């Protein structure tokens, strides 16, 4: 991640998503599709915030495209992903 000093427990300011953040979002996508019973054609990380706790939490705003019949829906949703050191 970017070398920005953070206080433990505090959230960073919202930042534009990076390729690394998109990779994190892509790892969560199959779980979200399974849980929502939907397939997302587009799953693009837009902005994110991070929080250092006993690891790092990522709060990612994602733009998705969902095909419903012949109509496409664009929605924005939040994804929270934790990375815990081993």
PEGI-V381148 format. One record per helix or strand of 2 or more residues. SS is the DSSP state (alpha for helix, beta for strand). FROM is the first residue (numbers start at 0). TO is the last residue. Records with the same first field share a line. If there is no record, write none. Layout:
# PEGI-V381148
SS: FROM-TO, FROM-TO
This chain:
# PEGI-V381148
beta: 14-15, 39-51, 55-67, 70-82
alpha: 18-35
